[in-house]
């Protein structure tokens, strides 16, 4: 497995819905120009984040947390045939309960 460093968080992003709950298909062109948010699951976090004053702090998120992130906002990576994205913790907008 991979171990993230510094303020990086490894996220398994959920598949973005291609249709509404009512069954209407959302064409790709309708989504252009809109900041799409998606959910995902935190797979790995680093040991902590180095503050400017030289102290360390723990991440605000932990393994297993469900998070809200910007679609295509991370760096895509593939591990053992599985797709993931690496985000800076600051690029995680919220946790989802």
PASEBA-1860 file (N, C-alpha, C; in nm, 3 decimals):
! residues 97
1> XXXXXXXX> 0.085/-0.119/0.000/0.000/0.000/0.000/0.088/0.124/0.000 ~ 0.027/0.237/-0.011/0.097/0.364/-0.021/0.078/0.441/0.110 ~ 0.180/0.514/0.152/0.173/0.598/0.272/0.193/0.742/0.227 ~ 0.092/0.825/0.249/0.103/0.965/0.208/0.197/1.041/0.302 ~ 0.249/1.153/0.255/0.340/1.234/0.334/0.287/1.377/0.342 ~ 0.343/1.451/0.439/0.309/1.591/0.461/0.158/1.607/0.480 ~ 0.094/1.694/0.405/-0.049/1.719/0.427/-0.137/1.646/0.324 ~ -0.086/1.540/0.265/-0.159/1.468/0.160/-0.252/1.362/0.220
9> XXXXXXXX> -0.365/1.343/0.150/-0.466/1.246/0.191/-0.505/1.165/0.067 ~ -0.504/1.033/0.079/-0.542/0.944/-0.031/-0.691/0.916/-0.020 ~ -0.766/0.942/-0.129/-0.912/0.928/-0.128/-0.956/0.839/-0.243 ~ -1.047/0.747/-0.213/-1.114/0.668/-0.317/-1.243/0.743/-0.349 ~ -1.246/0.812/-0.464/-1.359/0.896/-0.501/-1.470/0.809/-0.556 ~ -1.594/0.841/-0.513/-1.711/0.769/-0.562/-1.737/0.805/-0.708 ~ -1.801/0.715/-0.778/-1.842/0.740/-0.917/-1.945/0.852/-0.917 ~ -1.925/0.955/-1.001/-2.021/1.066/-1.009/-2.149/1.018/-1.075
17> XXXXXXXX> -2.265/1.058/-1.022/-2.391/1.014/-1.082/-2.408/1.070/-1.222 ~ -2.461/0.988/-1.310/-2.484/1.030/-1.447/-2.632/1.055/-1.473 ~ -2.713/1.035/-1.370/-2.855/1.066/-1.382/-2.910/1.109/-1.247 ~ -3.023/1.177/-1.251/-3.085/1.224/-1.129/-3.157/1.110/-1.059 ~ -3.202/1.135/-0.935/-3.277/1.032/-0.862/-3.405/0.996/-0.935 ~ -3.459/1.091/-1.011/-3.582/1.066/-1.087/-3.558/0.993/-1.218 ~ -3.431/0.965/-1.251/-3.401/0.889/-1.372/-3.361/0.973/-1.491 ~ -3.355/1.105/-1.478/-3.314/1.190/-1.589/-3.164/1.180/-1.608
25> XXXXXXXX> -3.120/1.161/-1.732/-2.978/1.152/-1.762/-2.920/1.293/-1.768 ~ -2.806/1.313/-1.702/-2.738/1.443/-1.699/-2.629/1.441/-1.805 ~ -2.649/1.514/-1.917/-2.545/1.514/-2.021/-2.419/1.586/-1.972 ~ -2.304/1.543/-2.022/-2.176/1.600/-1.982/-2.172/1.750/-2.008 ~ -2.230/1.795/-2.118/-2.227/1.937/-2.153/-2.302/2.021/-2.049 ~ -2.401/1.965/-1.984/-2.478/2.038/-1.882/-2.394/2.059/-1.757 ~ -2.290/1.979/-1.740/-2.207/1.989/-1.621/-2.086/2.079/-1.641 ~ -2.060/2.121/-1.766/-1.943/2.204/-1.794/-1.957/2.341/-1.727
33> XXXXXXXX> -1.849/2.392/-1.674/-1.849/2.523/-1.611/-1.903/2.524/-1.469 ~ -1.953/2.411/-1.423/-2.006/2.399/-1.288/-1.902/2.328/-1.202 ~ -1.877/2.381/-1.083/-1.784/2.315/-0.992/-1.856/2.196/-0.933 ~ -1.818/2.079/-0.978/-1.882/1.957/-0.929/-1.811/1.907/-0.805 ~ -1.890/1.871/-0.707/-1.837/1.812/-0.586/-1.875/1.664/-0.585 ~ -1.785/1.582/-0.534/-1.811/1.439/-0.523/-1.772/1.393/-0.383 ~ -1.823/1.279/-0.347/-1.786/1.220/-0.218/-1.682/1.112/-0.241 ~ -1.615/1.077/-0.134/-1.516/0.970/-0.140/-1.482/0.925/0.001
41> XXXXXXXX> -1.400/0.823/0.008/-1.359/0.766/0.136/-1.210/0.784/0.154 ~ -1.170/0.833/0.271/-1.027/0.850/0.301/-0.966/0.712/0.321 ~ -0.864/0.681/0.244/-0.796/0.553/0.249/-0.670/0.561/0.335 ~ -0.599/0.674/0.326/-0.471/0.688/0.397/-0.444/0.834/0.426 ~ -0.387/0.862/0.542/-0.340/0.996/0.577/-0.196/0.984/0.627 ~ -0.124/1.094/0.617/0.014/1.092/0.668/0.012/1.098/0.820 ~ 0.130/1.094/0.879/0.141/1.097/1.025/0.104/1.232/1.084 ~ 0.110/1.338/1.005/0.075/1.471/1.055/0.120/1.579/0.960
49> XXXXXXXX> 0.091/1.702/1.000/0.120/1.818/0.917/0.215/1.909/0.994 ~ 0.321/1.953/0.928/0.418/2.043/0.989/0.366/2.186/0.980 ~ 0.346/2.249/1.095/0.303/2.389/1.100/0.420/2.482/1.072 ~ 0.391/2.606/1.042/0.496/2.705/1.013/0.589/2.727/1.131 ~ 0.539/2.707/1.253/0.624/2.728/1.370/0.708/2.605/1.406 ~ 0.701/2.501/1.322/0.782/2.382/1.344/0.715/2.273/1.426 ~ 0.594/2.298/1.474/0.521/2.196/1.548/0.439/2.110/1.453 ~ 0.400/1.993/1.499/0.320/1.901/1.419/0.178/1.897/1.471
57> XXXXXXXX> 0.084/1.876/1.380/-0.055/1.855/1.420/-0.112/1.738/1.342 ~ -0.212/1.675/1.400/-0.278/1.562/1.332/-0.374/1.615/1.226 ~ -0.404/1.531/1.130/-0.502/1.566/1.027/-0.640/1.582/1.090 ~ -0.723/1.662/1.024/-0.862/1.677/1.066/-0.947/1.559/1.020 ~ -0.898/1.483/0.923/-0.970/1.365/0.875/-0.888/1.241/0.909 ~ -0.956/1.126/0.908/-0.887/1.000/0.939/-0.933/0.893/0.841 ~ -0.861/0.781/0.840/-0.899/0.669/0.753/-1.044/0.633/0.776 ~ -1.115/0.609/0.666/-1.255/0.568/0.673/-1.354/0.683/0.669
65> XXXXXXXX> -1.309/0.807/0.690/-1.400/0.921/0.683/-1.455/0.936/0.543 ~ -1.582/0.974/0.533/-1.643/1.009/0.405/-1.624/1.160/0.390 ~ -1.574/1.203/0.275/-1.541/1.343/0.256/-1.602/1.398/0.127 ~ -1.612/1.531/0.121/-1.660/1.602/0.003/-1.542/1.674/-0.059 ~ -1.515/1.645/-0.187/-1.401/1.704/-0.258/-1.446/1.752/-0.395 ~ -1.365/1.836/-0.454/-1.393/1.885/-0.589/-1.360/1.776/-0.691 ~ -1.451/1.751/-0.781/-1.426/1.651/-0.885/-1.305/1.694/-0.966 ~ -1.214/1.602/-0.989/-1.089/1.626/-1.061/-0.998/1.725/-0.987
73> XXXXXXXX> -1.018/1.744/-0.856/-0.939/1.839/-0.779/-0.811/1.782/-0.724 ~ -0.798/1.651/-0.728/-0.678/1.587/-0.676/-0.588/1.539/-0.787 ~ -0.486/1.467/-0.749/-0.393/1.406/-0.845/-0.431/1.259/-0.858 ~ -0.465/1.218/-0.980/-0.506/1.080/-1.006/-0.387/0.985/-0.997 ~ -0.408/0.873/-0.928/-0.307/0.767/-0.925/-0.378/0.632/-0.935 ~ -0.305/0.532/-0.977/-0.359/0.397/-0.987/-0.268/0.304/-0.908 ~ -0.329/0.227/-0.817/-0.255/0.131/-0.736/-0.322/-0.004/-0.752 ~ -0.247/-0.102/-0.800/-0.299/-0.237/-0.819/-0.431/-0.238/-0.896
81> XXXXXXXX> -0.439/-0.154/-1.000/-0.557/-0.151/-1.085/-0.675/-0.070/-1.030 ~ -0.659/-0.011/-0.913/-0.765/0.072/-0.852/-0.728/0.219/-0.867 ~ -0.829/0.302/-0.898/-0.807/0.446/-0.913/-0.833/0.520/-0.783 ~ -0.743/0.612/-0.751/-0.753/0.695/-0.631/-0.715/0.837/-0.670 ~ -0.737/0.930/-0.576/-0.689/1.066/-0.594/-0.619/1.109/-0.465 ~ -0.511/1.186/-0.481/-0.439/1.240/-0.367/-0.474/1.388/-0.357 ~ -0.519/1.431/-0.239/-0.557/1.570/-0.214/-0.470/1.626/-0.103 ~ -0.452/1.757/-0.103/-0.402/1.825/0.015/-0.520/1.830/0.112
89> XXXXXXXX> -0.493/1.821/0.240/-0.604/1.824/0.335/-0.687/1.951/0.319 ~ -0.623/2.063/0.286/-0.695/2.189/0.269/-0.795/2.185/0.153 ~ -0.779/2.088/0.061/-0.870/2.076/-0.053/-0.990/1.986/-0.023 ~ -1.000/1.938/0.099/-1.118/1.862/0.141/-1.215/1.963/0.201 ~ -1.335/1.968/0.145/-1.431/2.072/0.183/-1.510/2.038/0.308 ~ -1.540/1.909/0.329/-1.623/1.873/0.443/-1.616/1.722/0.464 ~ -1.658/1.678/0.583/-1.681/1.537/0.604/-1.830/1.512/0.591 ~ -1.865/1.393/0.549/-2.005/1.357/0.527/-2.044/1.251/0.627
97> X> -2.153/1.275/0.699/-2.200/1.177/0.799/-2.322/1.105/0.748
END
